[in-house]
Amino acid sequence: MLNLQNSMKMFKAMNGKPPTFKEFQEMLKQYNVELIVLPPNRLYGYYAKTGGIVILEDTGGRQEPVWWRSLEA
């Protein structure tokens, strides 16, 4: 996880912005980071403006869990 954090800091320093959601997903794979499985009504969100990860609560009544949502739009 520390390598991922350092990689994100370096990316921001070199590009002047945090990685996009897609770039962040690629970093997760590259560093073999597996986040804990959340309850069905919660999902991870990525805020590309800051590079932050948040846990969101899905109150839309979905039957299947959604693991990731980009907050870029």
C-alpha positions in Angstrom: 0.0 0.0 0.0 2.9 2.3 0.7 4.2 1.8 -2.8 0.8 2.8 -4.2 0.7 6.0 -2.1 4.2 6.9 -3.2 3.4 6.2 -6.8 0.3 8.4 -6.6 2.4 11.2 -5.1 5.0 10.9 -7.8 2.3 10.8 -10.5 0.8 14.0 -9.2 4.2 15.7 -9.0 5.1 14.7 -12.5 1.7 15.5 -14.1 0.4 18.3 -11.9 -2.8 16.3 -11.1 -3.7 13.1 -9.5 -4.3 10.0 -11.7 -7.6 9.5 -13.4 -9.9 6.8 -12.2 -8.6 4.4 -14.9 -5.0 5.2 -14.1 -5.7 4.6 -10.4 -7.3 1.2 -11.2 -4.1 0.3 -13.2 -2.0 1.3 -10.2 -4.0 -0.9 -7.9 -3.4 -3.9 -10.2 0.3 -3.0 -10.6 0.9 -3.0 -6.9 -1.5 -6.0 -6.2 -3.6 -3.9 -3.8 -6.8 -5.7 -2.8 -9.2 -3.6 -0.8 -11.5 -5.2 1.7 -14.9 -6.3 0.5 -17.6 -3.9 1.7 -21.2 -4.7 2.7 -23.6 -4.7 -0.3 -24.9 -1.2 0.4 -21.4 0.3 0.4 -18.9 0.9 -2.4 -15.5 2.6 -2.9 -15.4 5.9 -4.7 -12.4 7.6 -6.2 -12.3 11.4 -6.4 -10.0 12.2 -9.3 -9.6 15.9 -8.3 -7.8 15.0 -5.1 -6.8 11.4 -5.6 -8.8 10.4 -2.6 -10.7 7.2 -1.9 -14.0 7.3 0.0 -16.6 4.8 1.0 -20.0 5.6 -0.3 -23.3 4.3 0.9 -25.6 3.1 -2.0 -29.2 3.9 -1.0 -30.5 3.2 -4.5 -31.8 -0.3 -3.5 -29.5 -2.2 -5.8 -29.6 -6.0 -5.5 -26.0 -6.5 -6.6 -23.1 -4.7 -5.0 -21.2 -2.1 -7.0 -17.5 -2.2 -6.1 -16.2 1.1 -7.7 -17.7 4.3 -8.8 -15.7 7.2 -10.3 -16.6 10.6 -8.9 -15.0 12.4 -11.9 -18.2 13.3 -13.7 
